[in-house]
């Protein structure tokens, strides 16, 4: 039998719905859960979903549950822009987390800034937060910082002349430019400078040119995705007997699997505490949060924890900490509270932000790592 709601009953339900809606904090996300950047976006999406579930099970924030609206932009900047607009105009979120890549982050931040909605990026390029934009923050170290950490290590090894082979994608091109901008500060010269497209399946031609360049003592590969794993395999196939450095853009077990443990042996790169969770000493300020996230993620997903999911973890941590301290879910109040984040330990580092620093990390947050026997080890 069909039932018809009375006007009074319908009004009551609508009132209850309005009360329920007002008792939740709406957060949006757009990540690259599928497509060429899925190795970034998939663990980010799973992390955000897990953390929202955890916080709601524990009563939410100040008694209000988190409602997460998550879109998969597939790594397409145009889709990311569309989803950012939808999150703000239709879903009425108070903050956005996402932008797995530099390209998607730049699209999202333009919409977020126009609408004065806090945005925490999960991508690496320095231009996301430099110059500082009022409503944009990010969790990964910048590409410039990665260059500096790598050059510090090269300096210790008395390396003065290098070759570079960089991806032409947004991340690779940005890091290439940043490295070339700071390399002179470390007394290092770039004697060979090659590039490859993200779809290239072989880089032996470029690597051969670098190998044949007089004086080259090491090679640096700014890039992310499959490119660096191909570079690493080709490097070993050519039997180039020089130190090979990769970027934080491939700081995950997936890189070792794609490149092959034998080819990746000896590769160095700047990474996060997550990759060496079992090696962190007691008393390390990151150890409790790293251990907690690693345990929860691996139990929830059945897969290994990695750097990229950690970026999403830290973004959610920064956002929820800000909302808690602000005592408000208004975008301006959230923005102001994020900017005063201080001494907040995440998986990527300990964050202290300010009006002129919307990242809040320094070089000490990076760990210089080397692959040995298919495992991550700390360079002493």
C-alpha positions in Angstrom: 0.0 0.0 0.0 1.4 3.4 -0.9 1.9 5.8 1.9 1.7 9.6 1.7 3.6 11.8 4.1 1.5 14.5 5.8 2.7 18.1 5.5 3.7 18.1 9.2 5.6 14.8 8.9 7.4 16.1 5.8 8.4 19.3 7.5 9.7 17.3 10.5 11.9 15.2 8.3 13.2 18.2 6.5 14.0 19.9 9.8 15.8 16.7 11.0 17.7 16.6 7.7 18.8 20.2 8.1 19.9 19.5 11.6 21.9 16.5 10.5 23.5 18.5 7.7 24.5 21.3 10.0 26.1 18.8 12.4 28.7 17.7 9.9 31.9 19.3 8.5 32.1 18.9 4.7 35.5 18.3 3.3 36.3 17.8 -0.3 39.1 15.9 -2.2 40.2 15.5 -5.8 43.0 13.0 -6.3 44.3 10.9 -9.2 43.0 7.5 -8.0 43.2 6.2 -11.6 45.3 7.0 -14.6 49.0 7.5 -15.0 49.3 9.0 -11.5 47.3 6.3 -9.7 50.4 5.3 -7.8 50.0 8.6 -6.1 46.2 9.1 -5.9 45.1 5.6 -5.0 46.9 5.4 -1.6 45.8 9.1 -1.0 42.2 8.2 -1.6 42.3 5.2 0.6 44.1 7.1 3.4 41.5 9.9 3.4 38.6 7.5 3.5 40.3 5.5 6.3 41.0 8.6 8.4 37.5 10.0 8.0 36.1 6.7 9.2 38.5 6.7 12.2 37.7 10.2 13.3 34.0 9.7 13.0 34.1 6.6 15.0 35.8 8.7 17.7 33.1 11.4 17.8 34.3 13.6 14.9 35.7 17.1 15.6 34.1 19.1 18.4 31.2 16.7 18.2 30.6 17.1 14.5 31.3 14.3 12.0 33.3 14.7 8.9 31.6 14.2 5.5 34.1 13.5 2.8 33.3 14.1 -0.9 36.0 12.6 -3.0 36.5 12.8 -6.7 38.9 10.9 -9.0 40.4 13.4 -11.6 42.5 10.7 -13.2 45.5 13.2 -13.3 43.6 15.5 -15.7 44.0 19.2 -14.7 40.8 20.1 -16.5 38.8 17.5 -14.6 40.5 18.7 -11.3 39.3 22.2 -12.0 35.8 21.0 -12.7 35.7 18.9 -9.5 37.1 21.8 -7.4 34.3 24.0 -8.7 31.7 21.3 -8.0 33.1 20.7 -4.5 32.7 24.4 -3.7 29.5 25.3 -5.5 27.5 22.1 -5.2 29.0 20.1 -2.4 29.6 23.2 -0.2 32.8 22.0 1.3 34.8 24.1 3.7 38.2 22.9 2.6 39.8 20.8 -0.1 42.6 18.2 0.0 44.1 16.9 -3.2 46.0 17.6 -6.3 48.1 14.4 -6.6 50.2 16.1 -9.3 51.5 19.5 -9.9 49.2 20.1 -12.8 46.0 19.1 -11.0 47.2 21.1 -7.9 47.6 24.3 -9.9 44.1 23.8 -11.4 42.5 23.3 -8.0 44.3 26.2 -6.3 43.1 28.7 -8.8 39.5 27.8 -8.0 40.2 27.6 -4.2 41.9 31.0 -4.2 39.1 32.6 -6.2 36.5 31.3 -3.7 38.6 31.7 -0.6 38.5 28.0 0.4 41.5 26.4 2.1 43.3 24.0 -0.1 46.1 21.6 1.0 48.0 20.2 -2.0 49.6 16.8 -2.2 52.1 17.7 -4.9 55.7 18.6 -4.9 56.4 21.6 -7.1 57.6 24.7 -5.3 55.3 27.0 -7.4 52.3 25.6 -5.5 53.3 27.6 -2.4 55.9 30.0 -3.7 55.0 32.8 -3.9 52.7 32.3 -1.0 49.0 32.3 -1.8 46.5 33.1 1.0 44.4 29.9 1.0 46.9 27.3 -0.4 49.2 25.0 1.6 50.9 21.7 0.9 52.4 18.7 2.7 55.2 17.3 0.5 58.7 18.8 0.5 59.3 21.0 -2.5 61.3 19.9 -5.5 63.8 22.7 -4.6 64.4 21.1 -1.2 64.9 17.7 -2.8 67.6 19.2 -5.0 69.3 20.7 -2.0 69.2 17.5 0.0 70.7 15.6 -3.0 73.4 18.1 -3.6 74.3 18.1 0.1 74.9 14.3 -0.2 76.9 14.7 -3.4 79.0 17.4 -1.8 79.9 14.9 1.0 81.0 12.4 -1.6 83.1 15.1 -3.3 81.1 15.0 -6.5 81.6 18.2 -8.5 80.3 17.3 -12.0 77.0 15.6 -12.8 74.6 14.7 -15.6 70.9 15.2 -15.4 68.1 13.3 -17.2 64.7 14.8 -16.4 61.1 14.1 -17.2 59.2 16.8 -19.2 56.1 16.4 -17.1 55.2 19.2 -14.7 57.1 17.6 -11.8 60.2 16.7 -13.7 60.4 20.1 -15.5 59.9 22.0 -12.3 62.5 20.0 -10.4 65.0 20.2 -13.3 64.7 24.0 -13.2 65.0 24.2 -9.4 68.1 21.9 -9.3 69.8 24.0 -12.0 69.0 27.1 -10.0 70.7 25.9 -6.8 73.4 23.5 -8.0 76.0 26.2 -8.1 75.6 26.9 -4.4 77.2 23.4 -3.8 80.1 23.8 -6.2 78.6 21.3 -8.6 78.4 21.7 -12.4 75.8 20.2 -14.7 77.9 18.9 -17.7 75.1 17.0 -19.4 71.4 17.9 -19.4 69.0 15.4 -21.1 65.2 15.0 -21.0 62.6 12.4 -21.8 58.8 12.4 -22.4 56.5 10.6 -19.8 55.5 8.1 -22.5 59.0 7.2 -23.6 59.8 3.5 -23.1 63.6 3.7 -23.5 66.2 6.3 -22.4 69.4 4.6 -23.5 70.1 7.3 -26.1 70.1 10.1 -23.5 72.0 8.0 -20.9 74.6 7.1 -23.5 75.2 10.8 -24.1 75.6 11.4 -20.4 78.0 8.5 -20.0 80.1 9.8 -22.9 80.3 13.4 -21.4 83.7 14.0 -20.0 84.0 14.4 -16.2 80.6 13.3 -15.1 80.8 11.7 -11.7 77.1 11.1 -10.9 73.6 11.2 -12.5 70.4 12.8 -11.2 67.0 11.9 -12.5 64.2 14.4 -11.6 61.0 12.7 -12.5 58.1 10.6 -11.3 55.9 7.8 -12.6 57.3 5.0 -14.7 60.1 7.1 -16.3 62.6 6.9 -13.4 62.2 3.1 -13.2 63.0 2.9 -16.9 65.9 5.2 -16.5 67.2 3.0 -13.7 66.8 -0.2 -15.7 68.5 1.3 -18.7 71.3 2.7 -16.5 72.2 -0.9 -15.3 71.8 -2.3 -18.8 74.4 0.2 -20.0 76.6 -0.8 -17.0 77.1 2.9 -16.0 79.3 2.7 -13.0 78.4 6.1 -11.4 76.1 7.0 -8.5 72.5 7.4 -9.6 70.2 9.7 -7.7 66.4 9.8 -8.0 63.9 12.3 -6.6 61.4 12.1 -3.8 58.8 11.7 -6.5 59.6 7.9 -6.6 60.1 7.4 -2.9 58.0 4.2 -2.6 58.3 0.4 -2.7 56.6 0.6 -6.0 59.7 2.2 -7.6 61.9 -0.7 -6.4 59.4 -3.2 -7.8 59.1 -1.4 -11.2 62.9 -0.9 -11.6 63.8 -4.3 -10.1 65.8 -4.6 -6.9 69.0 -5.5 -8.8 68.8 -2.4 -11.1 67.9 -0.2 -8.1 70.8 -1.3 -5.9 72.7 1.7 -4.7 70.2 4.3 -5.9 69.9 7.2 -3.5 67.1 9.6 -3.0 65.6 11.9 -0.3 62.6 10.2 1.4 60.4 10.3 4.4 60.3 8.6 7.7 57.6 6.3 6.5 60.0 4.3 4.3 62.2 3.5 7.3 59.5 3.2 10.0 61.1 0.1 11.6 64.4 1.9 11.7 63.3 5.1 13.6 64.8 5.4 17.1 62.7 5.7 20.2 62.3 9.4 20.9 62.0 10.4 17.2 59.1 12.9 17.2 57.6 11.3 14.1 57.8 7.7 15.3 54.4 7.5 17.1 52.4 9.0 14.1 54.4 7.0 11.6 53.8 3.7 13.4 50.1 4.4 14.0 49.5 5.3 10.3 51.5 2.4 9.0 49.7 -0.1 11.2 46.2 1.2 10.4 46.8 1.5 6.7 48.3 -1.9 6.2 45.6 -3.5 8.3 42.9 -1.7 6.4 44.2 -2.2 2.8 46.4 -5.2 3.0 49.1 -3.2 1.1 52.3 -1.6 2.2 52.2 2.0 3.4 54.1 4.6 1.3 55.2 8.2 1.0 52.3 9.3 -1.1 49.5 8.1 1.2 51.5 9.8 3.9 51.1 13.2 2.2 47.3 12.7 2.4 47.6 11.6 6.0 49.5 14.8 6.9 47.1 17.0 5.0 44.1 15.6 6.9 46.0 15.9 10.2 46.8 19.6 9.5 43.2 20.3 8.5 41.6 18.5 11.4 44.1 20.0 13.9 43.2 23.5 12.5 39.5 23.0 12.7 39.9 21.7 16.3 42.0 24.7 17.4 39.8 27.2 15.5 36.6 25.8 17.1 35.0 26.6 13.8 34.5 25.1 10.4 34.3 28.4 8.6 36.8 28.6 5.7 38.5 31.8 6.9 38.9 30.5 10.4 40.3 27.2 9.1 42.8 29.1 6.9 44.0 31.2 9.8 44.4 28.2 12.0 46.4 26.2 9.4 48.8 29.2 9.0 49.5 29.0 12.8 50.2 25.3 12.8 53.3 24.7 15.0 55.3 21.6 15.9 52.8 19.2 14.4 54.4 15.9 13.8 53.3 14.1 10.6 54.6 11.2 8.5 56.5 13.6 6.3 58.0 15.8 8.9 57.2 18.2 11.8 55.1 21.1 10.4 55.5 24.7 11.6 53.8 27.2 9.3 53.6 31.0 9.1 52.3 33.8 7.0 55.3 33.5 4.7 55.7 29.7 4.8 52.7 27.5 3.7 54.7 24.3 3.8 56.2 24.3 7.2 59.0 21.8 6.6 62.8 22.2 6.4 65.6 19.9 5.0 65.8 18.0 8.3 62.4 16.4 7.4 64.1 14.6 4.5 66.0 11.4 5.1 68.7 10.5 2.6 68.0 6.9 1.7 69.8 4.2 -0.3 68.4 1.0 -1.7 70.3 -2.0 -0.6 69.1 -5.6 -1.2 65.7 -4.3 -2.3 65.2 -2.4 1.0 65.4 1.2 2.1 68.4 2.1 4.3 69.5 5.4 5.9 72.6 7.0 4.6 74.7 7.9 7.6 
